[in-house]
Amino acid sequence: MDTEQNNETNESAPAAQPERIDIILASGSPRRKQLLEDAGVRFTVHVSKVDEALDADLLAEPTEAAKKLAERKAGAVVQEVLASDYRGAAIVIGADTMVVHDGTIFGKPRSLSDATGMLRKLSGDTHEVHTAVSVWMVMAPEPEKVSLGFRTFCDTSLVTFKELADDEIAAYLKCGESFDKAGAYAIQGKGADLVDRVEGELDTVIGLPVKRLLAEFPDLLTGE
């Protein structure tokens, strides 16, 4: 997917490299947390509530919608960190995952019938999973001297479901892992039994394309 670059700078950061970089994950998702931990990244979690409402134009462009939400999540945490008189260097990571079938975004199911309907539509067909990641670089060496920059990308995998009978869908929904997952399934859990194949990175489907993230931001492995 295309990569966006945005920079907002109040004053230039000092030339010297910081001895320490604080890595902050702007997500409460245990799946994203586990993926980063497994990759050897040392980080803390800071979650901020954001407005996830999107206008019709963005809803028609799921990858752009995912990018916008990832930016909102990370940007809100950056604001809260700076408001606490933070001093130092930090990298803040925000992410958003969208399941898209035939151009329709499947969010988290609102009810059992909603989850059932989603899985029936996904059955025997291929859908897209887009995970956008927004990485913000923060340099705050002293009061009134702050530099910000961020870059956002979106990675996509294709997931093909097996043909599912209604009793298979009902049995899966009873396990309870569907209701806080976009598309009503968790590929890292029992939802893996619903899947025939994945084209692309499995981590993208789980919620964080770690391989690409570390390739583009190697400093994440040096942070403390």
matplotlib code that plots the C-alpha trace (Angstrom):
import matplotlib.pyplot as plt

x = [0.0, 1.0, 2.9, 1.9, 4.4, 3.5, 5.6, 4.8, 7.7, 7.8, 11.6, 14.3, 15.4, 19.0, 21.5, 22.7, 20.9, 19.0, 20.4, 17.0, 13.8, 10.5, 8.3, 4.6, 1.8, -1.4, -3.6, -5.2, -5.3, -3.7, -3.0, -1.0, 0.8, 1.7, 3.0, 5.3, 6.5, 7.2, 9.3, 11.5, 10.2, 10.3, 7.4, 4.6, 0.9, -1.0, -4.6, -6.7, -10.3, -10.9, -13.8, -13.9, -16.7, -15.9, -17.6, -19.1, -16.1, -13.7, -16.0, -15.9, -12.1, -11.3, -7.5, -7.7, -10.3, -7.9, -5.0, -7.1, -8.2, -4.6, -3.4, -6.2, -5.3, -1.6, -2.1, -4.3, -1.7, 1.0, -1.1, -1.6, 2.1, 3.2, 0.6, 2.3, 5.4, 7.2, 10.9, 12.9, 12.4, 9.5, 7.9, 4.2, 2.5, -1.2, -3.0, -6.4, -7.7, -10.6, -12.2, -13.7, -15.9, -17.2, -16.4, -18.3, -16.5, -17.2, -16.7, -17.2, -20.6, -23.2, -25.2, -25.3, -27.4, -25.0, -22.0, -23.9, -24.7, -21.0, -19.7, -22.4, -21.2, -17.6, -18.2, -16.7, -15.4, -12.3, -12.1, -9.5, -8.0, -6.3, -4.2, -3.0, -0.1, 0.7, 4.1, 4.8, 8.3, 8.4, 11.5, 11.0, 14.5, 13.4, 10.4, 9.0, 11.3, 9.3, 9.6, 6.9, 6.8, 4.7, 4.4, 1.4, 1.2, -1.4, -0.7, -3.3, -3.8, -6.4, -8.3, -10.4, -12.9, -14.0, -17.6, -19.4, -22.6, -24.9, -24.2, -20.5, -21.0, -23.2, -20.6, -17.9, -19.9, -20.5, -16.8, -17.3, -14.2, -16.1, -17.7, -14.7, -13.2, -13.7, -15.4, -16.6, -13.6, -10.2, -7.7, -5.2, -7.8, -10.5, -11.3, -8.3, -10.5, -12.8, -10.0, -8.9, -5.9, -4.2, -2.4, -0.1, 1.1, -0.8, 0.3, -1.7, -4.8, -4.1, -3.8, -0.2, 2.2, 5.3, 7.7, 7.0, 6.9, 10.3, 11.7, 10.6, 11.3, 14.4, 14.8, 11.9, 14.3, 16.7, 14.2, 14.0]
y = [0.0, 3.6, 5.3, 8.7, 11.2, 14.1, 16.3, 19.1, 20.8, 23.6, 23.7, 21.4, 18.5, 18.5, 17.0, 14.4, 11.1, 10.4, 7.8, 6.3, 6.1, 5.5, 3.2, 3.6, 1.4, 3.5, 0.4, -1.8, -4.8, -7.8, -9.2, -6.2, -6.2, -9.9, -9.3, -6.5, -8.5, -11.6, -9.3, -8.2, -4.6, -3.0, -0.7, 0.7, 0.9, 4.2, 4.2, 7.2, 7.3, 8.8, 9.5, 6.6, 8.1, 8.4, 10.4, 8.7, 9.6, 7.8, 4.8, 4.3, 4.1, 1.5, 1.8, 5.6, 5.1, 2.7, 5.2, 8.0, 6.1, 4.9, 8.5, 9.7, 7.0, 7.7, 11.5, 11.5, 9.7, 12.1, 15.0, 13.4, 12.5, 16.1, 17.5, 15.7, 17.8, 14.9, 15.3, 12.9, 11.0, 8.7, 6.7, 6.3, 3.5, 3.6, 1.0, 0.2, -3.0, -3.2, -6.3, -5.6, -7.9, -6.8, -3.2, -3.2, -2.7, -5.3, -3.8, -5.4, -7.2, -5.5, -8.6, -12.4, -12.0, -9.4, -11.7, -14.6, -12.5, -11.5, -15.0, -16.2, -13.6, -14.4, -18.2, -19.7, -16.3, -14.1, -10.8, -8.2, -7.3, -3.9, -2.9, 0.7, 1.7, 5.3, 5.9, 9.3, 10.4, 12.9, 14.9, 17.0, 17.8, 20.9, 23.2, 24.9, 22.8, 20.0, 18.3, 16.0, 13.8, 10.9, 8.4, 6.1, 3.0, 0.3, -3.4, -5.7, -9.5, -11.6, -14.2, -17.0, -18.8, -22.4, -23.1, -22.9, -24.5, -22.7, -25.2, -24.5, -20.8, -21.2, -23.5, -20.9, -18.0, -19.9, -19.7, -16.0, -14.6, -12.9, -9.9, -7.6, -8.5, -6.9, -9.3, -11.4, -13.8, -14.1, -15.8, -16.2, -18.2, -20.8, -18.6, -20.2, -23.2, -21.1, -20.1, -21.9, -19.8, -16.4, -14.5, -12.0, -11.5, -13.3, -10.6, -8.1, -10.1, -10.4, -6.6, -5.4, -6.0, -6.3, -7.4, -4.3, -2.1, -3.1, -3.0, 0.7, 1.7, -0.3, 2.1, 0.3, -2.5, -0.1, 1.7, 1.1]
z = [0.0, -0.4, 2.4, 3.7, 5.2, 7.4, 9.5, 12.0, 13.6, 16.2, 16.5, 15.2, 17.4, 18.6, 16.3, 18.9, 19.0, 22.2, 24.5, 25.1, 23.1, 24.9, 22.8, 23.4, 22.0, 21.6, 21.8, 24.4, 22.1, 23.8, 20.3, 19.2, 22.6, 22.2, 18.6, 19.7, 22.7, 20.6, 18.2, 21.1, 21.3, 24.8, 25.2, 27.5, 26.7, 26.7, 25.4, 24.8, 23.8, 20.3, 18.1, 15.6, 13.5, 9.8, 7.1, 4.0, 1.8, 4.1, 4.6, 0.8, 1.0, 3.7, 3.6, 4.0, 6.8, 8.6, 8.3, 9.6, 12.7, 13.3, 13.2, 15.5, 18.1, 18.0, 17.8, 20.9, 22.9, 21.7, 22.9, 26.3, 26.7, 25.8, 28.2, 31.0, 30.5, 28.9, 28.3, 26.1, 22.8, 22.1, 19.3, 19.6, 17.6, 16.7, 14.6, 13.2, 11.5, 9.0, 7.6, 4.1, 2.1, -1.3, -0.5, 2.9, 6.1, 8.7, 12.2, 15.6, 15.7, 17.7, 18.5, 18.0, 14.8, 13.5, 14.0, 12.4, 9.4, 9.0, 9.1, 6.7, 4.2, 4.7, 4.3, 1.2, 0.0, 0.1, 2.0, 2.7, 6.0, 6.1, 9.1, 9.2, 11.4, 12.3, 13.9, 15.6, 16.5, 19.4, 20.5, 23.6, 24.9, 26.9, 27.6, 24.5, 22.2, 20.7, 17.3, 15.9, 12.8, 11.8, 9.0, 8.3, 6.1, 5.5, 4.9, 3.4, 3.5, 1.8, 3.9, 2.3, 4.5, 4.2, 3.4, 6.7, 7.7, 10.1, 12.9, 12.5, 12.7, 15.8, 17.5, 16.8, 18.1, 21.4, 22.2, 22.7, 20.9, 18.2, 19.8, 20.1, 16.7, 13.4, 11.1, 14.1, 14.1, 15.7, 13.4, 16.2, 18.2, 17.3, 14.3, 12.6, 12.0, 9.8, 7.4, 4.3, 3.5, 4.0, 1.3, 2.9, 6.4, 9.2, 11.6, 9.5, 10.0, 13.7, 14.0, 13.6, 10.6, 12.7, 10.0, 7.9, 11.0, 12.2, 8.6, 8.3, 11.9, 13.1, 16.1, 17.7, 18.6, 20.3, 22.5, 26.2]

ax = plt.figure().add_subplot(projection="3d")
ax.plot(x, y, z, "-o")
ax.set_aspect("equal")
plt.show()
